[in-house]
Amino acid sequence: MVRGLITVFAADTNRMISGATLCRALWDDPPESAPSNLRTHISRLRRLLAEHSCSIVTRRGTPTAYSLRIAEDQLDLSRFRQYVQKARNLSAACTDDAMVMYESALDLWRGGVEGGLPDTVTVQTITTGWNMEYVRALETYAELAITLGRTGKLVDHLYAHAMRCPHDPNATRLLMSAVAADGRTSVTDLPVDLQVRINSTIGEPTPA
């Protein structure tokens, strides 16, 4: 539940969020014990953050509210967005620098963000939005990298994305395009499960 709490705070850093809003985010239908449980999770999160230069601030009153106080450069999500915005600003004038910015952004992404989170509407909406930001950045980076013929790192990013999203046909198609553009990599270099998905996408027989 602490991961869910961090997710909600990270979506709205440095702003006060009422206890009632946090309860609805962590429990779609908050039980009577939700306020007490929330305070327990807040205390646990404070202990986890004690070694870092960030904290949970409490505003007493009606309603009680909480805020994650953190510098932008401490949050990977903020840094990811900054790199992506810089890449977009540079893409027309300086494609090499744009590539570096996209790669810096994508290197911050350590996998899907859904694992271990509460399955509530609020949390799922937040994580879906973050994943969509990542996919849009990855797709734009892929187009640029393939156009420039610089697909080495792209194949790695697309491979990781395809493994995380086995049911996303676009992830498979992007990987196919990158492999085709990269003279050092072929479909047969990929794991068999990915070869099966690629062959299924293009209608080829799967490997024995």
C-alpha positions in Angstrom: 0.0 0.0 0.0 3.0 2.3 0.6 3.8 2.0 -3.1 0.3 3.1 -4.0 0.7 6.1 -1.7 4.0 7.1 -3.3 2.3 6.8 -6.7 -0.5 9.2 -5.7 2.0 11.7 -4.2 4.3 11.5 -7.2 1.5 12.4 -9.5 0.9 15.6 -7.6 4.2 16.5 -5.8 4.6 19.5 -3.5 0.8 20.0 -3.3 -1.5 19.3 -0.4 -3.8 16.3 -0.9 -6.6 15.7 1.6 -6.7 12.6 3.6 -10.1 11.8 2.1 -8.7 12.0 -1.4 -5.8 9.7 -0.5 -8.2 7.2 1.0 -10.3 7.1 -2.1 -7.2 6.7 -4.2 -6.0 3.7 -2.2 -9.4 2.1 -1.6 -12.1 2.6 -4.2 -14.6 2.1 -1.4 -12.7 3.2 1.7 -13.5 1.1 4.8 -14.1 2.8 8.2 -10.6 2.0 9.1 -9.2 3.8 6.1 -8.2 7.1 7.9 -6.3 5.1 10.6 -4.7 2.8 8.0 -3.7 5.9 6.0 -1.9 7.4 8.9 0.0 4.1 9.4 1.1 4.1 5.8 2.1 7.8 6.0 4.3 6.9 9.0 5.9 4.0 7.2 6.6 6.2 4.1 8.1 8.9 6.3 10.6 6.4 7.7 11.5 5.2 4.2 12.1 8.9 3.1 14.1 9.7 6.2 17.5 9.1 4.5 16.6 11.3 1.5 16.2 15.0 1.1 12.4 14.8 0.9 9.6 14.5 3.3 5.9 14.2 3.9 4.4 17.4 5.3 1.1 17.3 7.2 -1.4 20.1 7.4 -3.5 19.7 10.5 -7.1 20.9 10.4 -10.3 20.1 8.6 -9.6 18.4 6.4 -6.2 17.0 7.3 -3.9 17.0 4.2 -0.5 15.7 3.2 2.1 16.6 0.7 5.3 15.0 -0.7 7.9 17.7 -0.7 10.6 16.8 -3.2 12.9 18.6 -5.6 12.1 18.0 -9.2 15.6 16.5 -10.0 15.0 13.9 -7.3 12.0 12.4 -9.1 12.7 10.2 -12.1 9.3 11.0 -13.6 10.2 14.7 -13.6 13.6 14.1 -15.1 12.0 11.9 -17.7 9.6 14.6 -18.7 12.4 17.2 -18.8 14.5 15.1 -21.1 11.6 14.3 -23.4 10.6 18.0 -23.6 14.2 18.9 -24.4 14.3 16.2 -27.1 11.2 17.5 -28.7 12.5 21.0 -28.7 15.8 19.8 -30.3 14.4 17.3 -32.8 14.0 19.7 -35.7 17.2 21.7 -35.2 19.7 19.1 -33.8 18.8 15.5 -34.2 22.0 14.2 -32.5 21.3 16.1 -29.3 17.6 15.0 -29.5 18.7 11.4 -29.6 20.8 11.9 -26.5 17.9 13.4 -24.7 15.5 10.6 -25.7 18.0 8.0 -24.6 18.6 9.7 -21.3 14.8 9.8 -20.7 14.3 6.2 -21.6 17.2 5.0 -19.5 15.3 6.3 -16.5 12.5 3.9 -17.2 13.1 0.7 -15.2 10.0 -1.3 -16.2 6.3 -1.2 -15.8 4.9 0.7 -12.8 1.9 -1.4 -12.0 3.5 -4.2 -10.0 2.5 -4.3 -6.3 0.1 -1.4 -6.6 -3.5 -1.3 -5.4 -6.0 -2.0 -8.1 -8.0 1.2 -7.7 -9.4 3.5 -10.4 -7.2 6.4 -9.3 -3.9 4.4 -9.2 -4.6 2.6 -12.4 -5.4 5.9 -14.1 -2.1 7.4 -12.9 0.0 4.5 -14.0 -1.7 4.1 -17.4 -1.0 7.8 -18.0 2.7 7.3 -17.1 3.0 4.3 -19.4 1.4 6.2 -22.2 4.0 9.0 -21.8 6.7 6.4 -22.0 5.3 4.7 -25.1 4.8 8.0 -26.9 8.5 9.0 -26.2 9.7 5.5 -27.2 7.7 5.7 -30.5 9.1 9.1 -31.4 12.6 8.1 -30.5 12.2 4.9 -32.6 11.1 7.0 -35.7 14.1 9.3 -35.2 16.6 6.5 -34.6 15.5 4.5 -37.6 15.6 7.6 -39.8 19.2 8.3 -38.7 20.2 4.7 -38.9 21.2 4.7 -35.2 19.3 1.6 -34.0 21.8 -0.1 -31.6 20.3 1.3 -28.3 16.8 1.4 -29.9 16.7 -2.4 -30.3 17.5 -2.8 -26.5 14.8 -0.4 -25.5 12.2 -2.0 -27.8 13.2 -5.5 -26.7 12.6 -4.5 -23.1 9.3 -2.9 -24.0 8.1 -5.9 -26.0 8.9 -8.2 -23.1 7.0 -6.0 -20.7 4.0 -5.7 -23.1 3.5 -9.1 -24.7 0.0 -8.3 -25.9 0.9 -5.0 -27.5 1.1 -5.6 -31.3 2.6 -2.2 -31.8 5.5 -3.0 -29.5 6.2 -6.1 -31.7 6.0 -4.0 -34.9 8.4 -1.4 -33.6 10.9 -4.1 -32.7 10.6 -5.6 -36.1 11.3 -2.3 -37.8 14.3 -1.7 -35.5 15.7 -5.1 -36.2 15.3 -4.7 -39.9 17.1 -1.4 -39.8 19.9 -2.7 -37.6 22.5 -4.6 -39.5 24.0 -6.2 -36.4 20.8 -7.8 -35.2 18.4 -10.3 -36.7 15.1 -11.8 -35.6 16.9 -15.1 -34.8 19.0 -13.2 -32.2 15.9 -12.6 -30.2 14.4 -15.0 -27.6 12.1 -17.7 -29.1 9.0 -16.3 -27.5 9.6 -13.0 -29.3 10.4 -14.7 -32.5 7.0 -16.5 -32.3 5.2 -13.2 -31.8 7.0 -11.5 -34.6 6.4 -14.4 -37.0 2.8 -14.5 -35.9 2.5 -10.8 -36.7 3.9 -11.2 -40.2 2.3 -14.6 -40.9 5.5 -16.6 -41.0 5.9 -20.1 -39.5 7.2 -20.1 -35.9 10.6 -21.5 -35.1 10.7 -25.2 -34.1 
